[in-house]
Amino acid sequence: MAENENTDDTATALGRIPSGVFILVLGDGQGRKTGLLASWVQQAAFDPPQVTVAVNKSRYILDWLTPGCPITLNQVQKKDPELFRHFGKGFEPDADAFDGVSWTEGSNGLPCLGAALTSLEGTVETSMESGDHRIILISLTGATVNHNLDEAEPFVHLRRNGLNY
């Protein structure tokens, strides 16, 4: 098999790995808060409950995602254009990422988004390098179910090419 065929197959196969879509919310510890679209979120442990989030190394928020940093993962609902479109564009560090979005303050002081299916609160434990991304390990401290789970489903993302966004 030619090398480029193998690369094409790898890209296609990786793109078919389903991933949930979340809005990762965090602060810098000095009053600034932001949110960004995150689709590489995975449960990592039962006890204690933990998840991992992969963040591209080009994102400024990596400076904020240090051990002890509180975060909230807001799970986007299937067929929800509001959160996906709003947070998909990205925000500069001083921009109000939550302008025009319904939210309430979670127990960790960060926004829990009203349109989200669920909101998971947690704290960054550690991180590790992984190619062009950094894997962030988060211990969950609480969660809120915002909508009837019998009537709503999570947004699941599949890509045509698993070698880029």
N, C-alpha and C positions, 0 to 999 in steps of 0.2 A: 504494500500500500504506500502511495506517495505521502510525503510528510505533510503537504498542505491538506490532503484529504483527512488525515488524522486530526489536524488542527481544526478543520471544519467540523468534524464529528465531535470533537471535544467541546467546541463552542456551542454546538447544538444541544449536546447532552447536558452540559452545565446549565444552559438556559432553561431547561425543562425541570430543574430542581425547584419546586415551589417554595416560595417564601412569603410570609405575612408582611403586611404593610403597616407601619407604625409611624407616629410622630414622636420623635425623641425630644423631650423637653428638659432643659437644664439651665443652670445659672452659673455665673462666674464668681459667685461669692461676694461680689461688690454691688449687687443690685441689678445687674443686667441679666435678662433671661432671653432665651431663644428657643426655637423649635425647628426641627428639620425632618424631612422624610427619611425613614430608615426601613429598608426591606430585608436586611440580613440580621434577623433576630431569631434566636433559637433557645429553647429551654436547655439548661446545662446541668441541673441538679434538682433532686427532690427535697433533700434535707441537708442544708437549708435550701429553700426554693431559690434558684438562681437562673439567670439568662445571660446570653452573650449577645453583643451587638458589634457588628463590624462597621468601622468608620474609615472612610478614605483618608489617607494621610495628608491630603491637601486641605482638609477642613480645619478652620481655626478653632473649632470647639474642642479639638483634642487637648488644647492647653487648659481647658476647663474641666475635662473628664479625668480628674485625679482621684486617688483613693479618698473615700469619705464624701465625695461629691454626691448630692442628692439628684435623682433623675426621676422622670415620669415617662413611661411608654404608653402612648394613647393608641389603641388598636383601631385602625381605619375599617369602616364597614364596607362590605361589597356594594358596588354601585354608588359610592359616596363621592361625588365630584368636589365637594367643598374643601375638605381637608387635603386631599391629594393635590388639587390644583393650587391651593393657598400655600402650602408648605413646600411643594415641589420646586418652586422657583428659588428658594433659599433666601437668606437674610444676612445683611451685614451685622457686625457685633452690636452696634448701637441702634439698630432698627427695632421698631415695635412689632415683633413677629405675631402678636396676638390681636392686633387691631382688626376689628370686624369679625372676630371669631368668638363664639360663646364659650365661656370657661368659668370654672369655679376654682378656688384655691384648695389644693390638696393639703393633707396633713404635713407634708414636707415643705409647704410654701410655694410650690410650683403649680402651674396651670394643669387642671384636668379638663380636657376638652369635652364639651357637652355632646358633640356629634360623634365622638368616639364610641365604639362598641364597649370597650373596657378601658380602664386606666390602671396601670401597674406602677406602683411607687417603689423605689429602691435606692440603693447606695452603691457607688462604684467601689469594688474591692481591689481590683488590679487590672492590668492590661498586658498584652503581649503583641509583639510585632508579627505581621503576617503579610509578606509581600508588600503590595501597595496599600494595604489596610492595616488598622490596628484593631485587635479584638479586645473588647471591654467586657469584663466579668462584673455582673451586677447582682447583688443580693437583694431579693424582694422583701419589702417591709409591709406591704399592704396592697390592696386592690379594690377597685370599685367596678361593678357591672352597671353600665349606664343605660343599657337597652335590654329588652326581652330577648334572650338568646335563642328562644324557640322561633322567633320571627326575623331575626337578623343573622347575617353570616359575616365572618371576617373577609377582608379583601385579601386575595391570594394572588401574588404576582408570578407570572412566567415570562421569561425573556426569549427572544429569538436567538440571541447570541449571548452566551454565558461568559464571554471574555470582555464585556464592557456593559455600561448602563444603557 
